Amino acid sequence: QIESLPDTQLHRNVDLEIVAADKEGYIKSYIVLPSTIYGVAQNRFVDAGFQKSHSQQIPQLSAFSLDRKQGGMVGEGKNLWPNVHIDDVTSPSSITPGHGREGFYFGENGEHSLYQVGQAICKALIDLAVGGTDTPTSFSKEELQKYTGGAEYLGSNSRARGERSRSIGWKPTKTTQDMLASIKGEVEFIKG
């Protein structure tokens, strides 16, 4: 199904260049496509400053929500995204037999709605005495402009299944419930 993505899709131009280099024999390409990564990376790359210890989506939503003192989402939060723990996402790279066009591997072990994430952020804000309600609210147009430059990417769907990764022996262990349980720690980290 990845072949059905238009060449104009975000990041697709890079994928196509890498696959072309594989086809021409310059490299053997393996592209691991993580979903919403959660958890804190702790490794030598983080220690050396080459890698961030946190991902993007949940820390961003946490920062936006801390600023407004209320868990937030784009629209109704019904959109779905897959998720994978940082320790699980690193394991497919050690067992990648297919390369080139057969070398795309999705890292996911469940999916969540952005409403669920907003709700977990709300609960964390209450526990930290920052917020007062356990129901997330939609970001206003003004807030979206402030936080994302008006972009609504956090209201889009991003759906994928790691079937190829699993077919070669990848065995993720963390679940969506683990991701939701980790959000309080992300909010605490962002709060400082």
C-alpha positions as CSV (number, residue, x, y, z in Angstrom):
1,Q,0.0,0.0,0.0
2,I,2.9,2.4,0.5
3,E,3.3,2.5,-3.3
4,S,-0.1,4.1,-3.5
5,L,1.1,7.2,-1.7
6,P,1.5,10.2,-4.0
7,D,5.0,11.5,-4.6
8,T,3.9,14.8,-3.1
9,Q,3.1,13.2,0.3
10,L,5.2,14.6,3.2
11,H,8.6,13.0,3.4
12,R,7.8,10.8,0.3
13,N,10.4,12.6,-1.8
14,V,13.2,11.5,0.6
15,D,11.9,7.9,0.6
16,L,11.9,7.8,-3.2
17,E,15.5,9.1,-3.4
18,I,16.7,6.4,-0.9
19,V,14.8,3.7,-2.8
20,A,16.3,4.9,-6.1
21,A,19.8,4.8,-4.6
22,D,19.1,1.2,-3.6
23,K,17.8,0.3,-7.0
24,E,20.9,1.7,-8.6
25,G,23.1,-0.3,-6.3
26,Y,24.6,2.5,-4.3
27,I,23.1,1.3,-1.0
28,K,20.8,-1.3,0.5
29,S,18.0,0.8,2.0
30,Y,15.9,0.0,5.0
31,I,13.4,2.6,6.1
32,V,11.8,2.2,9.5
33,L,8.7,4.3,9.7
34,P,7.8,4.9,13.4
35,S,4.4,6.2,14.4
36,T,3.9,8.3,17.5
37,I,7.0,7.4,19.5
38,Y,6.6,7.6,23.3
39,G,8.9,7.0,26.2
40,V,12.3,8.5,27.0
41,A,15.3,7.6,24.9
42,Q,18.3,6.8,27.0
43,N,21.4,5.9,25.0
44,R,24.8,7.2,24.0
45,F,23.4,9.2,21.1
46,V,21.2,11.2,23.6
47,D,24.2,11.5,25.9
48,A,26.3,12.9,23.1
49,G,23.6,15.3,22.0
50,F,22.9,13.7,18.6
51,Q,19.4,12.5,19.5
52,K,16.5,14.1,21.4
53,S,15.4,12.1,24.4
54,H,11.7,12.8,23.6
55,S,9.6,12.6,20.5
56,Q,7.3,15.3,19.1
57,Q,3.5,14.7,19.2
58,I,2.9,14.1,22.9
59,P,5.5,16.6,24.2
60,Q,4.1,19.2,21.8
61,L,0.5,18.6,22.9
62,S,1.7,18.6,26.5
63,A,3.4,22.0,26.0
64,F,0.4,23.5,24.3
65,S,-1.9,22.2,27.0
66,L,0.4,23.5,29.8
67,D,0.3,26.9,28.3
68,R,-3.5,27.0,28.1
69,K,-3.9,25.1,31.4
70,Q,-6.2,22.6,29.7
71,G,-5.7,19.5,27.7
72,G,-6.4,20.2,24.0
73,M,-6.9,18.6,20.6
74,V,-7.6,19.6,17.1
75,G,-11.3,19.3,16.3
76,E,-13.1,16.5,18.1
77,G,-10.0,14.4,18.6
78,K,-11.5,11.4,16.8
79,N,-8.5,11.1,14.5
80,L,-6.4,8.0,15.0
81,W,-2.6,7.6,15.1
82,P,-0.5,4.4,15.7
83,N,2.0,4.4,18.5
84,V,5.2,2.6,19.5
85,H,7.5,2.8,22.5
86,I,11.1,4.1,21.8
87,D,12.6,0.8,23.0
88,D,10.3,-1.2,20.7
89,V,11.0,1.0,17.6
90,T,14.7,0.3,17.7
91,S,14.3,-3.5,17.5
92,P,13.2,-3.8,13.8
93,S,16.4,-2.3,12.6
94,S,18.3,-5.4,13.7
95,I,16.2,-7.9,11.6
96,T,15.6,-6.3,8.1
97,P,15.9,-8.8,5.3
98,G,14.0,-6.9,2.6
99,H,15.5,-3.7,1.2
100,G,14.6,-1.1,-1.5
101,R,10.9,-1.1,-2.2
102,E,10.6,-4.1,0.1
103,G,12.5,-2.4,2.8
104,F,9.8,-0.3,4.4
105,Y,9.0,-1.3,8.0
106,F,6.3,0.3,10.1
107,G,6.8,0.5,13.9
108,E,3.4,0.4,15.6
109,N,1.8,-1.6,18.4
110,G,-1.7,-0.2,18.6
111,E,-3.4,3.1,17.9
112,H,-4.9,5.9,19.9
113,S,-7.2,8.8,19.3
114,L,-6.0,12.3,20.0
115,Y,-9.0,12.6,22.4
116,Q,-7.5,9.9,24.5
117,V,-4.1,11.7,24.6
118,G,-5.9,15.0,25.5
119,Q,-7.8,13.2,28.3
120,A,-4.6,11.8,29.7
121,I,-3.0,15.2,29.6
122,C,-6.0,16.7,31.4
123,K,-5.6,14.1,34.2
124,A,-1.9,14.9,34.4
125,L,-2.6,18.7,34.6
126,I,-5.1,18.0,37.4
127,D,-2.6,15.9,39.3
128,L,0.0,18.7,38.9
129,A,-2.5,21.3,40.1
130,V,-2.3,23.1,36.7
131,G,-5.7,22.2,35.2
132,G,-9.2,21.7,36.5
133,T,-11.2,19.5,34.1
134,D,-10.6,16.0,32.8
135,T,-12.2,16.7,29.5
136,P,-10.0,18.0,26.7
137,T,-11.3,20.9,24.5
138,S,-10.6,21.8,20.9
139,F,-7.8,24.3,20.2
140,S,-9.3,27.6,18.8
141,K,-8.0,28.9,15.5
142,E,-6.0,31.5,17.5
143,E,-4.4,28.8,19.6
144,L,-3.6,26.7,16.5
145,Q,-2.0,29.8,15.0
146,K,0.0,30.4,18.2
147,Y,1.1,26.8,18.6
148,T,1.5,25.4,15.1
149,G,1.4,28.4,12.8
150,G,-2.2,27.4,11.9
151,A,-1.3,23.9,10.8
152,E,-3.8,21.2,11.7
153,Y,-1.6,18.1,11.4
154,L,-2.5,17.0,14.9
155,G,-6.0,16.7,13.7
156,S,-5.2,14.3,10.8
157,N,-5.3,10.6,10.7
158,S,-2.0,8.6,10.5
159,R,-2.8,5.0,10.2
160,A,-0.3,2.1,9.6
161,R,0.2,-1.5,10.6
162,G,3.6,-3.1,11.3
163,E,2.7,-6.4,9.6
164,R,5.9,-6.6,7.6
165,S,7.9,-5.8,10.7
166,R,6.2,-8.5,12.6
167,S,6.5,-11.0,9.8
168,I,10.3,-10.9,10.1
169,G,10.2,-11.4,13.9
170,W,9.8,-8.0,15.4
171,K,8.0,-8.3,18.7
172,P,7.0,-5.0,20.3
173,T,6.0,-5.3,24.0
174,K,4.5,-1.9,25.0
175,T,0.9,-1.2,24.2
176,T,-1.4,1.8,23.8
177,Q,-2.3,1.5,27.5
178,D,1.4,1.9,28.3
179,M,1.5,5.0,26.0
180,L,-1.4,6.6,27.8
181,A,0.0,5.8,31.2
182,S,3.3,7.4,30.2
183,I,1.8,10.8,29.4
184,K,1.9,12.1,32.9
185,G,5.7,11.7,32.9
186,E,5.8,13.6,29.6
187,V,3.8,16.5,31.0
188,E,6.0,16.6,34.1
189,F,9.1,16.7,31.9
190,I,7.7,19.6,29.8
191,K,6.6,21.4,32.9
192,G,10.1,21.2,34.3
